[in-house]
Amino acid sequence: MTTYSQPGIFNVLDPEYGMLPGSSVDPSDNQAALQNAINAAIAAGGGTVLIPSEYEGVSGYNIVGPINIGVEGNAAPASVRIVGTAQDTGSATPLLLVTSTVAGSPYNGDLFSVYTSVSAEDDIGGTTFENLNITYFPGASVPSGGTAAAIHVVNGQNVRIDNTVILNAPQGVFFDDTLQCSLFRCTIYNAATPGTALTLGSGVSNVAKETYVAGCTFLNYEPGDEQGIAVQINSVDQLRMQNVRLQGYQQGIVITPGASAGGDAYNLHFGNVSCYTTSTTDLAGAALLIQPYSPQGVARVTFDNCEFSQGQGKTGTTYIGPGVLIDPVTGGGVIDQIRFVETHSFLWPGAGMQITGGSNIQALGGYYSCNGSASEFGEVTSAGIVITGATTGVRITGAACNNSVYILGENQFISGSGPAPATQEYGIYVSGSASGTPGAIRVADCDLTGNLNNGLVVTGAVGTPANVFVHHCDLTGYTGSSQAPVSVTTPVSNLQITDCPGYNDQATIVSTTAPLSGTAFNGSSFGYYGPVTFCVTAGPEGVISEIAIKGTSTRLTAGTFALAPGLVTASYAAITYTTGIEPLPFAMVGQ
């Protein structure tokens, strides 16, 4: 009798376990064999369960789920490594061929379940999956209504998945009530199912804590399969996701605590994440959706050098929304402290980013360009960044919101490489909505050139945007009444535009008609929102009795005066006069 195992290594080929490769093997026999090897490793206090793959002409091991890795009662935690020996986990030859899984708590249709029923301080730890290729047969029997994950960790700690490929699973990996779990160098490929690659957390008591994901690729890239979600975040505390590519799903990163279960999502960091979604659903297809449901919230989230765009090379998409949607309105949850650093969101049918509410949202640098290709649909706002609803503390600094994106290689926008079509109508668009009005918005050092209509739009058609400050932005290149650098629809409150080339340097003649005698005024009274200078003198037989600045008489009856932008109650002048045979000579010039 040949024995393959060594001390600390539990080889599934040992007759004691009896796992066999080949399509003729009963998968339930292999399930029992692998389960027995894992149980032996746990009973020994830990070890490596080895699944060899050196078989010519063999298509792997048929298997059914669940395979359980866990402890119950007062058993001591054990460190277990489940290791395949394939050198190329991305090859066409799978190691484990899944034919079916079964329902039942706590397994819910999973293949591997890392589970423990002991108290939190005794959570199972040190479980590793390494060098595996897990492939679900086309038409594999998987129960509906369960999690149905290839690897599901429930109440587990220090679970590491490394250099592993998962194909066609309804869910790839589910970290559910976990601590310090990680996913490295893995590929999850949902080509045949509308599945989810990675799910984190499932409620107030099932939080994924201190999770690390790096060097992974999640794909759903078969024609006609524009379904599923790449990353579903429910209840999470401390997530770091680095150097990850998400492509071909209907939705990319979905952060919706409270939508199906309680719990918050906070302390999340995404670095160098590229997300290319492809949706055939009009209103579902954002690369990033932040949409908490009351009373849950999302806070302290950073996206650093990330990219969000439609799926490259795909055609036939019908989604008409934004690439990034920050939306506390739909679910009534709380959004606070969301930060984008040098992040790009471009070539979207709607806006590059739409913010319907929330507080302390910041965009530092990045490109929000060539969006709005579906603006022929009336409900779509074609802009780089759109701010609507009750927001406060929004800061946009150094962002490019223009029509300048150069495309390389295969794409659905142009034939070959070259500049993307100029489709974006507005650079930044600020508007009220039925849910509230935006306020405390600061825009600085942004490139707002090249848009089809306006660089900046602030409209009070619904609600009154308040305290919007725009400084040192490039608004050059706009000519004519239909292509103005700035468009404002009143009412607005305290809109200030300063030091912006293309607006403040045009020496615009704001008005040559004097305000009514004794009436407070500044530039905004005449539709200009930067600093102004006005000149006034008494005309023939006219009399100026007082020129007052901010309620203080200048004791002058003619002269040139400067006014800062802002509320009329904060920076204003008033001229008390009687006219003579001609209107009062008056001129106001924008600065």
Secondary structure, 3 states (H helix, E strand, C coil): CCCCCECCEEECCCCCCCCCCECCCCHHHHHHHHHHHHHHHHHCCEEEEEECCCCCCCCCEEEECCEEEEECCCCCCCEEEEEECCCCCCCCCCCEEEEECCCCCCCCCCCEEEEECCCHHHCECCEEEECCEEEEEEEEECCCCCCCEEEEEEEEECEEEECCEEECCCEEEEEEEEECCEEECCEEECCCCCCEEEEECCECCECEEEEEEECCEEECCCCCCCCCEEEEECCEEEEEEEEEEEECCCEEEEECCCCCCCCCEEEEEEEEEEEEECCCECCECCCEEECCECCCEEEEEEEECCEEEECCCCCCCCCCCCCEEECCCCCECEEEEEEEECCEECCCCCCCEEECCEEEEEEECCECCCCCCCCCCCCCCCEEEEEECCEECEEEECCECCCCCEECCCCCCCCCCEECCCCCCEEEEEECECCECCEEEEEECCECCCCCCEEEEEECCCCCCEEEEEECCECCCCCCCCCCCEEEECCCEEEEEECCCCCCCCCCEEECCCCCCCCCECHHHHCCCCCEEEEECCCCCCEEEEEEECCEECCCCCEEEEECCCCCCCCCEEEEEECCCCCCCEEEEEC
